[in-house]
Amino acid sequence: MGKLEEILDYNKKFVENQRYTEFTTTKFPDKRLVVISCMDTRLVELLPHAMNVKNGDVKIIKTAGAIVSHPFGAVMRSILVAIYELQAEEVIVVGHYDCGMSAINPTHFLEKVRERGVSADSLHLLKSAGINLEKWLRGFDNVTDAVKESVDMILNHPLLPPSVPIHGLIIDPSTGKLDVVINGYEKK
């Protein structure tokens, strides 16, 4: 049985047994908070528990490295939608120690892309369109700097209301300990 079939089989029982009722909430975050976090599997349950948030409390946006890489990309749009349409009032960027994005090597990454069957023509087309894949795929050297850069990207967005605090934290994926990089209240 493939992964999809396993998921659908479980889901059928989940719905039949009305297990969804324990997760009932609204689309508005009770704590009026947006959290940008890494997609690391160690954080799926650890991060909410370490932050004392549960279903319905926050909007969580997951991205590789908790990186907000473009002022007009999907992550930034999601942050703005949460603020303007879903009543969020604060934003927290949460990076983590031992992040896989700190080890991303664009050259090796592109070798894997080729090995998985992406054609040289596709890569050439992207380069000819002005996309610098090496820059786009590059990770970061220092998680503290990466969190600061993401906070700055959000903080300096022309559509961000000046009243919204933007915080930066780093979580230890082994213990859940949170370290403050930027206290957004102090920037106001």
Secondary structure, DSSP 8 states (H G I E B T S, - for coil): --HHHHHHHHHHHHHHTTGGGGG---SS-TT-EEEEEE--TTHHHHHHHHHT--TTSEEEEEEGGG----TTSHHHHHHHHHHHTS---EEEEEEETT-GGGG--HHHHHHHHHHTT--HHHHHHHHHTT--HHHHH---S-HHHHHHHHHHHHHT-TTS-TT--EEEEEE-TTT--EEEEE-TTTT-
